Amino acid sequence: MLEVLPQPPPRMAFSAVVTAVLAIIAVGVASKDIPVSEQQNVLEPGQTIVQTRWWTGKPAIDQELYTIDAMDFVGGHLVPSDLIPSSSLAAEMRAKFASAGLVHVTNTGLTDMNDQRALARIIMGDESEYEGGANPRGRVQELGSVYDIGAPLEASLAYHHEMTYKSHSVETLGFLCKHAVNRGEVGWSFVSDSVQAHDYIMQTPLGKKLREKGLCFVRRMTDASVEVENEAEKGKIYNSWQQSWMSDDPAEAQKAAEAQGLTVEWEEDPKNGRIMKTKYYKSAFEYVPSLDRNLMVTSIADDGEWFDNWPGIMDVPQEERPLEMFFGDDEPFTFEEKQLWTDAYDKFGVPLPWKEGDVAVFDNMLFAHGRPGINLLPGEKRELGVVLGKFYELQENREDKWVEDNQMWASPI
């Protein structure tokens, strides 16, 4: 069993005990040596890109709170009666999810991704389409018609909450493992506890700045109607507006984008066709009813740093990359601020080691997710499918729901 950090209260019961419990916990500080608010030297000598570390080497949440080993629970091979909402396995999944906002079922013996999908839907219920998403993601028949990850394996995917750069997101995400790598941490996914990450960042000047100014999200979407023959140029294509908005009609695509609160500009490029540029101004935080408090649900994954390890796009200048992000008054982020923001999620990371047939479901507001880049050896495969939960209309933050400094969770790391 991996050593774990001191634990916060269970997620869904959080609001009932938050004031009393956190006032006691907060006698500690977020660093063994100095308070977070005094930590400004976040860059290493000669550092040129933001460094993501994923976790401290110790899970921020005890694995027993969210893991179900089917080998112990139902003998290691699930049958159709285990995949229905009335099964004992379903009851255990719901209990884990209600407590932690996360459940990981391993050693299922499932080889059909439709069965894995049924297991995930015990928690997730209805699914959503990936409309207006930033990634070039599509449904794949070989993955049981669930979505692919939408990113090359070599790319490092920074911690992020799914689709919080527009007016609606999804309640939950499900990951289904078709193929896994059995080589140490290679191929692992990670989730980060956003309660602890939020309380950490809010003890810094950056957290206060995010609260005061909000964010501006900029996206540049390519034109799928332009044929690209050069392989090097193909690598620079991230997502087209046609795929993102599920329409070949610019007027329909713009209407769909505006319906989600985005402003749209069209740029005519002699080489690349019609480029769709959108802007969206919003809070960096979201009011989460299950916790009855505001929570940070944004990260640098919506900035150009998302592509620092992305083949092809990593060579494109920052100002030309498909994603860019500013403070809400259009002030750019400093390099130091981007690293500090990344560190906040890394300090509270939780690994999800994969085995074939595994299913993980988590609350999209309570957990960010990501993974390091993956370089496979001959004979290795790593493939996950993604299931999107119900659409969730984002409310942004509520001014009466900020947790005060003396009530924040502070973990000694």
C-alpha angles and dihedrals in degrees: 000000000000117000111254135206121250107287132243119219117284112285104239095041091048101104094056095057104023100109099044098040100041093047087061095043094047093074084089125072130231093248131043091229113029137003117271091243089065096048107102104141097084098143127086120226110279094007112159104171133039111271120221117199099174097208143000093248089264121083112245089220128042109258091223089067093066110014126097116187106205088199089068097032106047105002099274101284120079120214129200093268089061092058098063126093093247096057124110089240090056090052091052091048091052091049093052092046093048090053101041108015086236136078128182118190112195137180090031097149088221116146100168111080090208087066091048089050090053089052092051092049091061084077101024103045112187120023131227134218119246095244117162094004120150097228123080091243128158140171114268122206092207088058093055090269092293120131124276119231092259096220136088114260092238092060119095108227111211120220111282144155112239116262100341091140093085140038098284135034135168130275097224143008128212126202120200119193116218098164129014136189118236098205116106114278093341110129097011120144122215136209125197125215103241094196092062093038090052094049090048096051093045089063089063133074088246092060092052090047092052090051093049101042108026122203143287116212118202122191129183115198123193129227113256092198091070111089115224115199100172111088092213090056092047088059090060093059112100110167134341125221088236092060095039095052097029095235139098091206113093092208092052091046091051091048091052092048093048090049087063093051100262125136113224133213126177121216119196110217117187090213104033104032124223112359116199112214118188133185128196127182117201146135120284086226139063131205106239111203094199089061097030090224143088118269135190109250101168136080143168088278085094092058132075090271087078086079101046090110099025112120110245098002093061087073094054116099114258094247091056098047119113094250131046133165136197137173113274091264089055093255111148121239118248120236089246092054092051091052093047091050090051092048091055091063095039093057091061101040124143120198123229106201109198134226124177109275095024120143125198126182125183141173108260094215097046096046136041116205138204145132142218120255114277127220111188126210121224110290095020124120131188119180132157132181123213128219119194119213129216120316113265122204106223115230098187117217128325116223092222094053105067115125110230122235095255091054098052125115109250118188123191105237 
